[in-house]
Amino acid sequence: MRHLIDALKSGDLKSLFASFVYFDTGFSIWLLFGALAPFISHELKLTPLQSGFLVAVPVLSAAIFRLCFGYMYQYIDGKKIALMGIVLSSVPFIFSLAFPQELNYQILLLLGIFLGLGGASFAVALPMAGSNYPKEVQGLVLGLAAAGNIGAVLDGLIIPSLAKIFGWRNTISLAGLLLIPAFIIVLLLAKDRARKEGSSYYSIYSMLLFYATIGFMLLAVYSYHNWFGIYGPKALLAFPIIGSSFVIVFLPNKYKRVFLEKDTWIMILVYSITFGGFVGMASYISLYLVDMYGFTKLHAGLLMSLFAFTGAFIRPIGGYIADRISGVKALLFILFIISILYFIISFINLTPIFAVIFILVIFAFFGLGNGATFQLVPQRWPNASGLMSGIIGAAGGFGGFYLPTILGMVKQTTGNYSAGFLLFGIVSLVALIILKLVHSQWMEWAHVRYNSEKEAIIGIAPNGRVAMEFIYEVK
C-alpha cells in the first residue's frame, strides 16, 4: 500500500483522475449497444448476425479512430483531443433525443460510428495519464487510467433497467448525460505533459485525416452490404481491413515504419486477444446469456456488469505484476490460461452457474493481460507511446469486432457457439507460441531501466525505439 501511495504522489493525481473519467465515460457510451442489444434485437427482430454486427460496429469504429487519435496525439495537446472526442460522442444522443422514431437498424449502425469515439479515448487517456508520471510506475499508472473499462459496469447495472422503464430509444438519450460531467472534469483537471512534435502542418493534416475517416466510416457502414464487390458475411469480415487501410495509407511514412517491425505485430496479436476478448465479450455477453441460458435481460445486464467490473478492476493489478516480473513473463501465463478457458467453453456444455464462473475467470485474465501488455508499450516505444497506444489499441478493437461478429455468424450457421470459441482458443494458443519464441529477446527491454541521476529512461535511439544493446539494468 505504501508503494501505491508513493507512486500516485510521484505525479499529477488530478490529471490521472481526469484521464480515468474521460476513459470511463467513453467506455460506458461505447458499449451502450451491448447493454441494449437484447431490447433492440427483440423489437427490430434482428437475426443473430445482425445483432452481432450491431454491437460490433462501435467496437470497430473505436479501433479505427484510435489510429487517428494516436496520430493526432503526436502533435496536438491530448486535452484538446479529449474535449473534441466528447463533443462528437454526443451526436447519437442528440439525434435520439430529436428523432427517437427514426432509430431503425441502419440508423443505429451509423450512430454506432460516433459511439466508437468513446472507445477511442483509450489512445489519448493512457498516454496523457502516463505523461504526468515517471517511467518506473508506468505499469501501475496506465493500469489505473485504463481501469476506465469499469464504465461497462454502468451499462450493465443501469441501462437495462432504464430500457425496461423508458424504452431503449429514450434510454439512448438519457445515457448522453454522462458526457456533461466528463467534459467539465477534463476541461478543468486534465494536463498533457507529453513532448509534441512541432510541425503545424502535420497537426492540421492529422485533424483533416480524422474528419475524413469519420466520413469514410459512415459511407462504409451505410453500404456494408456491398464493398468493392464483396457481399454478405465476407464483407463484414473485411470491414476492419478496409477501415484501417484508409487511415494507414494516409499516415506519413515515418509512422508506417512501425508496421515493418515484428514486435508491433506481435503486440497487436496479443492485445487483440486480451482487450479484444474483454470488449468483444462485454458487448456480446448479454445476448449470449439470454440466448444460450435463458437469462432475463435484466439478469444478463447485471452479469455483464460483474464481468466488466472484474476485468476492469484487475487491469491495474496486471500492470503492477508486470512492473515486478515484466509484462513478457506475465503474458506467457495469461495467454496459456485464456486459451485453456476458451477450449473448455468450446468442448464442454456447462451448466448456467459454471458458465458464469468460467466467463468471470476469463474476464479476470483479460484484465490481467490488458495491464501487462500496456506495461510493455512505453518500454518498447518510449518516444512514440501515443502513436503506439493508438495502433495497439486499435488492434484490441479489431479483436473486439471479430468476436461478436464471428459468434453471431457461427450461431446463425450452426445453432451454437462452440466453433467460435474453439477458433479464439486456437488464436490464443498461437499467440502464446509466438511470444515464447521472442521471450529472450523481449526480456532485454521488458523491465523498466530508469537512471535516477538523469531522471530519465536511458538507451533511446533517435527513432524512438529502445536501443537494446545500450541498455543495462539499473541496480
Secondary structure, DSSP 8 states (H G I E B T S, - for coil): -HHHHHHHHTS-HHHHHHHHHHHHHHHHHHTHHHHHHHHHHHHHT--HHHHHHHHHHHHHHHHHHHHHHHHHHTTS-HHHHHHHHHHHHTHHHHHHHH-GGG--HHHHHHHHHHHHHHHTTHHHHHHHHHTTS-GGGHHHHHHHHHGGGGHHHHHHHHHHHHHHHH-HHHHHHHHGGGHHHHHHHHHHH----------HHHHHHHHHHHHHHHHHHHHHHHTTTEETTEEHHHHHHHHHHHHHHHHHHTS-HHHHGGGGSHHHHHHHHHHHHHHHHHHHHHHHHHHHHHHHH---HHHHHHHHHHHHHHHHHHHHHHHHHHHHH-HHHHHHHHHHHHHHHHHHHHHS---HHHHHHHHHHHHHHHHHHHHHHHHHHHHHSTT-HHHHHHHHHHHHHHHHHHHHHHHHHHHHHHSSSHHHHHHHHHHHHHHHHHHHHTHHHHTTTSS--EETTTTEE--B-TTSSB-GGG-----
